[in-house]
Amino acid sequence: MIELEGVPELIDPVMVAAFEGWNDAGDAASTAVAHLDREWKGEVFAALDAEDYYDFQVNRPTVWLDGGVRKITWPTTRLSVVRVGGEKPRDLVLVRGIEPSMRWRSFCNELLGFAHELGVEMVVILGALLGDTPHTRPVPVSGVTSDPDLARTMDLEETRYEGPTGIVGILQEACTHAGVPAVSLWAAVPHYVSQPPNPKATLALLNRLEDLIDLRIPLGELAEDARAWQLGVDQLASEDSEVAEYVQTLEEARDTAELPEASGEAIAREFERYLRRRDGGPGQGPGGLATEGGDGSYLRDTAGGRTKPPKPSRSESGTEGSEDEDSGAPGPSGPGPAEPSASAESTGANESTGSTGSSGSTGSPGSTGSTGSTEPSSSPGSTESSRSHESTDSSDASDSPDSSED
C-alpha cells in the first residue's frame, strides 16, 4: 500500500517520465524532465528502493564528500511534484531515473501505484533514439500510443512495433493494461553526433509535450543552447568533406520526405503555437507559465476504467485545455519511431507503425557501423553516461554528483 503524506491534492495531474539508458540518446529525454523539475521548482516526495531494481555492477553507486563527511549516492528513480499555476492550472508528477536492471514489472506497478494514489489522468513518457536525421533540420518527434481510442482522439500514431523494447515500451503497455491513458514522445537524434548533451532534441521534446498537455513550458536558455549546438556541429561538419556530403544527402532526403507536410493545416498549427506564446507575455517565474522572451517556435518540428481520489474544484482554475497535437514528421529512414530495438552498433529499428527493418545510408561518415535506423542501443549518453539523478539517505537525495565509474 502506497501512502503519500504531505502531497497536496493535484489539479488534473499528468505524469511525465524519462529514463537514462537505452531509451535516452544524447540524454535528450532525461534532460527534458530535469529542465521541468528545475524551472518549476519540483519537490521530491518519493524515491524507489534502489536495492529492488538496480544491479550495482551496472549502475554503480558513487561516493562523495559533504563537509568532510563521506556519503553514498545510490542509483534510483525519483518522483517529484510541480504546481503549475496560471489561467489553466495543471500539476505535473515528474519521474526521473535510470532504466532499471531487473524486476521491470514490479517497477512499473510501483509507479502505477503512485499514479493511482495521485489521481494521474495521463502518463507521458519521453524517449530519444538515434536516426538518419540531419542536425540542420527540425528534430522529428513522434507521438505514439497503444490505445486505439487515444490515437484517434489525440491524433497520435498507434504503435505496431514488434521486437526488443526498453522500459519506455514496458511502462506504456503497463499503463494501457491498467486503464491509464499513456503516450510516448520520441525525438530522433542524428546518429553521427550522438554525444550528449543535445539541447536541440530536448527543446523539440518540450515543444511537443507543451502541445500535448496544453501548458506553456518555460524554456529558459534552451533555444540559445540549441542554436549554439547546431553552429558547433556545422563547424565540425565543414571540416570534413565526407561528413558534409553525407549531411547534405540526409537534408535532401528529409526535405523530399517532408514536402507533404508543407500544408495549410501544418502552417496553421505552428501559427497557433506562436500566438499562444506571444499572448502569454514575458516569463512569470516559478509556479507560473514562464517562457523565454524570444520566438518559442524555433527548432520546432511541424511535421479507462480506474478509480482515483476526488480532484479539487475547477471553479477557480478554468477549464482543462485541449490536447491538439500533430504527429511527428518522418525522417528519411521511414515512419516516425516509437521505441528502441536491438542493434550491434549504434542504431536499431523503427518502432512506430510496425516497421522493424532499417533503411537509409550505410557506412556513413561518423557512424560506427550500423545504418540509418531510429534507435539507440548503447550510444554515448545512455546507460554509462550519467548517474546524477539518484537518491541517497533522505538528507542528500538531490545533491548527488555525476558519476561515470565502471
Sequence and secondary structure as in RCSB ss.txt:
>XXXX:A:sequence
MIELEGVPELIDPVMVAAFEGWNDAGDAASTAVAHLDREWKGEVFAALDAEDYYDFQVNRPTVWLDGGVRKITWP
TTRLSVVRVGGEKPRDLVLVRGIEPSMRWRSFCNELLGFAHELGVEMVVILGALLGDTPHTRPVPVSGVTSDPDL
ARTMDLEETRYEGPTGIVGILQEACTHAGVPAVSLWAAVPHYVSQPPNPKATLALLNRLEDLIDLRIPLGELAED
ARAWQLGVDQLASEDSEVAEYVQTLEEARDTAELPEASGEAIAREFERYLRRRDGGPGQGPGGLATEGGDGSYLR
DTAGGRTKPPKPSRSESGTEGSEDEDSGAPGPSGPGPAEPSASAESTGANESTGSTGSSGSTGSPGSTGSTGSTE
PSSSPGSTESSRSHESTDSSDASDSPDSSED
>XXXX:A:secstr
     S    SS EEEEEEESTTBGGGHHHHHHHHHHHHTT EEEEE  HHHH  TTTS  EEEEETTEEEEEB 
 EEEEEE   SSS   EEEEEEE  SS HHHHHHHHHHHHHHHT  EEEEEEEEEES  TTS   EEEEES HHH
HHHTT EE    S   HHHHHHHHHHHTT  EEEEEEEEEGGG  S  HHHHHHHHHHHHHHHT     TTHHHH
HHHHHHHHHHHHHT HHHHHHHHHHHHHHHHHTGGG SHHHHHHHHHHHHHHHHH S   TTS    SS TTTT 
              TTT             BTTBS   S    SSSB    SSS  S  S SS TT  S  S S 
BSS TTSTTT   S B SGGGTT        
